[in-house]
Amino acid sequence: MIQDNILFFSPCSTDTEPLLVLEFLHRVADAFEEFLGSPLLASKITANYDVVAQVVAEIADGGVVCQGEANALRDVVETGPGVLENLLGKVRLPGNSPAFHSGPAGSLQRPPTLQPALSAQGSAIPWRRSNVRHTSNELYVDIVETLSVTLAPSGRPLSAFAYGSIAFTSKVSGVPDLLLNLTTGGRGAGMGNRGDQLRSVMERVVFHPCVRLNRWKSDGVLSFVPPDGRFALAGYEVDLLGSDAPLTTSRTAANNINLPATIEVTTGLGSTGSEFEVRLSHSTSSSTAQSAAMSSLQSNLSGPHPGAPFRTALGADPRSPALEDLRVHVPIPAGVRNISDLRPTKGEAHWSPVDGHVEWNLPTKDFGPGGAVLRCTSQGPVSDDEDDASGVINGMTATTYDYDDDQPSRQQEKSATPTSTSRVTDERKVERNRELMPTTATLSFSTKGWLASGLKVESLLVDTKKSRGLGPEVKPYKGVKYLTVSRDGVEVRC
């Protein structure tokens, strides 16, 4: 595993499930980031070897995985000045404070500084630190979804998935017991109760160990005692076309995905078919559904307004979903020598011959309902631009004949128009330029305040009866944020 340009590997003496080893290495890297900070640097690891040794010793003991939760490690791993001296028994110079001294009958005994000290009783909950105290009690829910959509040249969706994660931040004193209710926003209707609807939309769900699985299976709610700080509560996958979608979906099915922007690529334009066009269109509305409890919860963070258009300009409704970071990536075939005459109606486009692609960046403030268009011209190898064997140059024949006064009809034959020859030459160029056209284009963007799956947080409740250390008069501040990201995730084929 490679993280922050640092290679993590774990030798195994027996055959082991690879996913278990990868999960263990990810836990080790996350623990290092928790204590050393992000990003991980080799200099940080070497400068804090005392902390690293404690973390590794707590996570694995004799090849057995023991503890991987950051909250539990905080209770047992010592940080700060003097840690290395405590580990080595405060050994400074040879002969001074020896690591071992002679005992009865010549036996060696540990000095008092190396005797394992009995620490305070740890937390009964392995993923939460004991005696958590915060001056301001806050709870935040961040739902992030990454799109993976593939469209046919006709615009018909071939596949559409959203990979989501629920990041939770808990800054509450004591031991709070929370209940998180989600809603599908109308998806999965007719699948039974709300729990059945959620389970039909959220596929391949994985949870943090703090989630009570029985409540999720029976009621479709997330009941848990959170760790302190930020952690990944759950991960899931959503089939945006639906599990029962037919194999031959129509173009209108792409509208059901409700993407904030779509692209369309047209190739073979111009007299010789050497131009292509990328058209970026704007979606004018977003389908959202809110309940009264959800509206109350999202009011603190200016949640998305139902039915509001995607916000691209500064004067738009600040409560509507914000479309940002628009970028179109067009891979170019290897046979293309140059992309000339880039003509974007909005934004900036440039051709990268090293990477072999055209990148088009659009400021969202300039991207309106009318969309934007990029037109480019492809140039093939130099040999393709040379004269044909027939001697046609710029549409005129270059064939020479001997002049003969006795045969005036021969002169008339030489002055014949080259229209038919020029038409044949254009057809050959169109055929050659067809191989220089792009075959796909991808769209990247980020949308704040909108989820492609339609999932919403309906309520976040604190069970005062089950919670400990949190008085009934304390009402934590609650906030929700939604973010949909497409990193070259919307692909259209042409």
C-alpha positions, 0 to 999 in steps of 0.5 A: 500500500502506498500513501503520501508516497510512503510504501507500507508492506507487511510480511506474512509467515502464512497464507493470509487473506489479502484484504485483511492485510490491506485493512491492517495497513490502512489502520496503521497509516490512519493511526500515524496520521492521527498522531503525526498529522497529515500528510505523512512524511518520512521525516515525521516518522523518524523524528517521532519514533517513540510514538511510532513504536508505541502505536505499532506495539498497540495495533499488533502484538506478536503478529496478532491485531489488537487495537486499531481505533484512534480513540482507544490508542489515544488512551494508551499511547503517550505523547509529548516530551520525555516519552522516549526517556520513559520507554528506556528507563531514563537511561542517559549515560552508561552506568547511570540508571542502569536498565537492569540491576542484580537481584537476589541470587544474581538474578536480573530485575527491572528497575522501578522506572521500567516496571509496567505501570497500572494505568487508569481503567480504560473506556468500556467502549473500545472506539471511544476515549474515556472522560471526553470533555468539550466546551462546545457540543457539536455534531456534523454529518457530511455525505459525499458521493462520487459519480461513475456514469457512462453514456452511449453516443446517443445519450443513452445511459449504459451505467450509472453508479454513485459511491457514497460515504457518510463522515461523522464528526462528534464533539460531545462530552460524555457518552452520547447515544445517537439516532440518525434517520435517512430518507431516500427522497422518493427513490425506492417507493413501493418497496415496503416501509422506509427501512426497506426503501433505504436498503433497496437504494443503499447497496453493499453498505459497510458500517463502522463497528459502533453501528447497531446492525439489528436496528438497521436491519429491522428499522432502517435507522443508524443507532450508535455511540460515536467515537470522539472526533471525525470518523467514517460512519458508513459507506454504500453504493447506489445504482442510479438507473435502478436494479430492475432497469432494462438493458435497452434504456432510452435517452430520457433515462439520463434525465432521471439521473438529474446530472447538473451538466451533460456533454455531447461530442460531435466528430467529423465536422468541416469540409474534410472532417477534421473538426470535432465539437464538444457541447456542454449543456446545463441542467436547470433544476434539481429534484429534492424532497424535504420533510419538516424535520429535515428542513429544521435540521438543515436550517443551520447550514443553509441546506438545499432549497427544494426545486431550486436550480443549480447555482452557477452565478453569484446572484443566484439563490444561496440555498440552491446547490452550487455547481463548481470546478467544471472541467472537460477532458477529451483524450486524443488518439496517438496519431494526431500531430496537433490540435489547432484552432481551439475555439471555446465560446466560454472558458479556456481550453488548451492542448497537451501534446505530451499527455495527448488530451484537450482540457477545457476549464469553465468558470461556473459564473460564465456557465449559464442555461445556454451552455457552452461549445468547444470546437477544435481541428485535428491535424494528422501526421505530416505524410497525410498532408502531402500531395496525392499521387494524382497531383492535386494541390489545393484543389487544382491539378498539377499534371503537365502535358506536351503542347501540340499545335496540330491537336487543339482538342488536347488543349481543351482536355488539359483545361478541364475543371478538376471538380471530380478529382477534388471531390475524390480527394476530399473523400479520402481526407474525410476517411483519413481524418476519421481515425483522428477523431476522439472516441470519448470525453469525460466531465468533472465537477463538484456540487455542494448541497446535492446528492445524485442518489437523493439521500437526505438526513431527516433527523439526528436525535440524541437519546437522553435516556441512554446517553451518559455525561450529557445533561438533558439541558444540553442541546448539541449544535447539528449540521449537515452537508452534502457534496457530489463529486465527479472526477472524470466520472461522467463519460460520454462515448462517440 
